[in-house]
Amino acid sequence: MTVRHRHTLVTRLWHWVNAVAIGVLFFSGLNISNAHPQLYWGQYGSDPATAWLRLPHFPAWMTIPGYYSLAEARLWHFLAAWPFAFALLLFLTILPLTRHGREFRLRRRDLTFAAMREDLAHHLSLKFDPPSGSAFNLLQKYLYIAVIFVGLPLMVLTGLTLSPAMNAAFPWVLDVFGGRQSARSIHFIVAWGLFAFFVLHILAVLLSGPARQVRDMITGGSAEGVSA
């Protein structure tokens, strides 16, 4: 008898690699941000008067390491970036071959306003169960598609664009994002977008049985379980 888990092994491994890697990337990124807390558009930027956004100074308890060090923060950032990027590449390669890959597909009804309104109403009434026979409800599909196919690849591509070695080897990558400072701004915006998704994700887990959700993401759980 074949056991049909709610979360495939590939999804579970990728989830936990991401949980560690993205955490290190985000908090070491805050330390890096403290070195020059202004954002610009275009190729160059160093004059705070031309910045489109002035960032706050993030306190030590929010950063990796827990004190200001641009050099050490970069080492932590690069250390987490490689497993994050390779795990994403591997996941995107395997995903179409897995059950979750098929479950991400949007049906014609998923694109209607009525379906969106119905799913939003379910979430507002704290009902997170997916429709029978599906692993994800509609809001989850939209969020996961945006994060997996847009947000995460953008983080990798803009991160590579910020690398001087990549600039030397592939100078055209700077043109793709409109310059080094534009790539840095996009990198920062997407990072905070992913942080907002992370907060929503944790909130949904807490409201739908955190012990079971964590257990299912470790063991695979039952295919009939409640999704978060």
C-alpha positions as CSV (number, residue, x, y, z in Angstrom):
1,M,0.0,0.0,0.0
2,T,1.4,3.4,-1.0
3,V,1.1,6.2,1.6
4,R,0.1,9.5,0.1
5,H,1.7,12.2,2.2
6,R,0.3,15.7,2.4
7,H,3.8,17.2,1.8
8,T,6.2,15.5,-0.6
9,L,9.7,14.7,0.6
10,V,11.1,17.2,-1.9
11,T,8.8,20.0,-0.5
12,R,9.8,19.2,3.1
13,L,13.5,19.2,2.4
14,W,13.3,22.4,0.5
15,H,11.1,24.0,3.2
16,W,13.6,23.4,6.0
17,V,16.6,24.4,3.9
18,N,14.8,27.6,3.1
19,A,13.7,28.2,6.7
20,V,17.4,28.4,7.8
21,A,18.9,30.0,4.6
22,I,16.3,32.8,4.3
23,G,16.5,33.6,8.0
24,V,20.3,34.0,7.8
25,L,20.1,35.9,4.5
26,F,17.5,38.3,5.9
27,F,19.1,39.1,9.2
28,S,22.7,39.3,7.8
29,G,21.1,41.5,5.0
30,L,20.0,44.0,7.7
31,N,23.5,44.2,9.0
32,I,24.8,44.9,5.4
33,S,22.0,47.5,5.0
34,N,23.4,49.4,8.1
35,A,26.6,50.1,6.1
36,H,24.8,52.5,3.8
37,P,21.1,52.8,4.7
38,Q,19.9,54.6,1.6
39,L,18.4,53.2,-1.6
40,Y,18.8,54.6,-5.1
41,W,17.7,53.9,-8.7
42,G,20.1,53.6,-11.6
43,Q,23.7,52.7,-11.9
44,Y,25.3,54.8,-9.1
45,G,24.3,56.1,-5.8
46,S,26.2,57.5,-2.7
47,D,24.7,60.9,-2.0
48,P,21.9,60.6,0.6
49,A,20.3,63.7,-1.0
50,T,19.5,61.6,-4.1
51,A,18.2,58.5,-2.3
52,W,14.6,57.5,-2.9
53,L,14.4,55.8,0.5
54,R,16.3,56.4,3.7
55,L,16.3,53.2,5.8
56,P,16.4,52.9,9.6
57,H,19.4,51.7,11.4
58,F,18.6,48.1,12.4
59,P,19.5,47.3,16.0
60,A,22.1,44.6,16.8
61,W,19.5,42.2,18.1
62,M,17.9,42.1,14.6
63,T,21.2,41.4,12.7
64,I,23.6,38.6,12.0
65,P,26.1,38.8,13.5
66,G,24.7,40.6,16.6
67,Y,27.1,43.6,16.2
68,Y,27.9,45.8,13.2
69,S,30.4,44.2,10.9
70,L,30.0,44.5,7.2
71,A,32.7,41.9,6.4
72,E,31.2,39.3,8.7
73,A,27.7,40.0,7.6
74,R,28.7,39.5,4.0
75,L,30.3,36.1,4.9
76,W,27.1,35.0,6.6
77,H,25.1,36.3,3.6
78,F,27.2,34.4,1.0
79,L,27.3,31.3,3.2
80,A,23.5,31.1,3.1
81,A,23.0,32.3,-0.5
82,W,24.6,29.3,-2.2
83,P,22.4,26.6,-0.6
84,F,19.4,28.9,-1.0
85,A,20.1,29.4,-4.7
86,F,21.0,25.8,-5.5
87,A,18.0,24.4,-3.5
88,L,15.7,26.8,-5.5
89,L,17.2,25.7,-8.8
90,L,16.8,22.0,-7.9
91,F,13.3,22.5,-6.5
92,L,12.1,24.3,-9.7
93,T,13.6,21.6,-11.8
94,I,11.9,18.8,-9.9
95,L,8.6,20.6,-9.1
96,P,6.9,19.9,-12.5
97,L,7.4,16.2,-11.9
98,T,5.8,16.1,-8.4
99,R,2.2,16.1,-7.2
100,H,2.6,19.6,-5.8
101,G,3.7,20.8,-9.2
102,R,0.3,19.7,-10.6
103,E,-1.6,21.1,-7.6
104,F,-0.2,24.6,-8.2
105,R,-1.9,24.8,-11.6
106,L,-4.6,27.3,-11.7
107,R,-8.0,26.2,-13.1
108,R,-10.2,28.4,-15.1
109,R,-12.5,29.0,-12.1
110,D,-9.5,30.0,-10.0
111,L,-9.1,33.1,-12.2
112,T,-12.7,34.3,-11.6
113,F,-13.6,37.1,-9.2
114,A,-16.2,34.9,-7.5
115,A,-13.6,32.3,-6.7
116,M,-11.3,34.9,-5.2
117,R,-14.1,36.5,-3.2
118,E,-15.2,33.1,-1.8
119,D,-11.7,32.1,-0.8
120,L,-11.0,35.4,0.8
121,A,-14.3,35.1,2.8
122,H,-13.1,31.6,4.0
123,H,-9.8,33.1,5.2
124,L,-11.5,36.0,7.0
125,S,-13.6,33.5,8.9
126,L,-10.4,31.6,9.8
127,K,-11.2,28.6,7.6
128,F,-8.0,27.5,6.0
129,D,-9.0,24.0,4.7
130,P,-8.3,23.5,1.0
131,P,-11.1,22.2,-1.2
132,S,-11.5,18.4,-1.2
133,G,-8.9,16.7,-3.4
134,S,-6.5,19.7,-3.4
135,A,-3.5,20.5,-1.2
136,F,-3.9,24.3,-1.5
137,N,-6.7,26.8,-1.3
138,L,-6.8,29.6,-3.9
139,L,-5.0,32.3,-1.8
140,Q,-2.2,29.8,-1.1
141,K,-1.9,29.1,-4.8
142,Y,-1.6,32.7,-5.6
143,L,0.9,33.4,-2.8
144,Y,3.0,30.4,-3.5
145,I,3.2,31.0,-7.2
146,A,4.2,34.7,-6.6
147,V,6.8,33.7,-4.0
148,I,8.3,30.6,-5.8
149,F,8.2,31.7,-9.4
150,V,8.7,35.5,-8.9
151,G,10.0,36.5,-5.5
152,L,12.7,33.9,-4.8
153,P,14.2,33.9,-8.4
154,L,14.3,37.8,-8.2
155,M,16.3,37.5,-5.0
156,V,18.8,35.2,-6.6
157,L,19.1,37.3,-9.8
158,T,19.4,40.7,-8.1
159,G,21.8,39.2,-5.6
160,L,24.1,37.9,-8.4
161,T,23.8,41.3,-10.0
162,L,25.2,42.9,-6.9
163,S,28.3,40.7,-7.0
164,P,31.4,42.5,-8.5
165,A,32.7,39.2,-9.8
166,M,29.4,38.6,-11.7
167,N,29.5,42.2,-13.0
168,A,33.0,41.6,-14.4
169,A,32.1,38.2,-16.0
170,F,28.6,39.2,-17.2
171,P,28.4,43.0,-17.3
172,W,25.0,42.8,-19.2
173,V,23.3,41.7,-16.0
174,L,23.5,45.3,-14.7
175,D,21.4,46.4,-17.7
176,V,18.7,43.8,-17.0
177,F,17.8,45.6,-13.8
178,G,18.6,49.1,-14.9
179,G,21.9,49.4,-13.0
180,R,23.5,48.3,-9.7
181,Q,21.6,50.6,-7.5
182,S,18.3,49.6,-9.1
183,A,19.1,45.9,-8.5
184,R,19.9,46.7,-4.8
185,S,16.6,48.5,-4.4
186,I,14.7,45.6,-6.0
187,H,16.6,43.2,-3.8
188,F,15.6,45.1,-0.7
189,I,11.9,45.5,-1.7
190,V,11.5,41.8,-2.5
191,A,13.3,40.8,0.7
192,W,10.7,42.7,2.8
193,G,7.9,41.3,0.6
194,L,9.2,37.8,1.5
195,F,9.3,38.8,5.1
196,A,5.6,39.9,4.9
197,F,4.8,36.5,3.4
198,F,6.7,34.8,6.2
199,V,4.7,36.6,8.8
200,L,1.4,35.6,7.1
201,H,2.6,32.0,6.8
202,I,3.5,31.8,10.5
203,L,0.2,33.4,11.4
204,A,-1.7,30.9,9.3
205,V,0.2,28.0,11.0
206,L,-0.6,29.4,14.4
207,L,-4.3,29.7,13.6
208,S,-4.6,26.2,12.1
209,G,-2.8,24.0,14.7
210,P,0.9,24.8,14.9
211,A,1.9,21.4,16.4
212,R,0.3,19.4,13.6
213,Q,1.5,21.7,10.9
214,V,5.2,21.4,12.1
215,R,4.8,17.7,12.5
216,D,3.4,17.3,9.0
217,M,6.2,19.3,7.5
218,I,8.7,17.0,9.2
219,T,6.9,13.6,8.7
220,G,4.9,14.4,5.5
221,G,1.5,14.1,7.3
222,S,-1.7,12.8,5.9
223,A,-2.9,13.9,2.4
224,E,-6.2,14.7,4.0
225,G,-4.8,17.1,6.6
226,V,-5.5,20.8,7.0
227,S,-3.3,23.0,4.9
228,A,-1.5,26.2,6.1
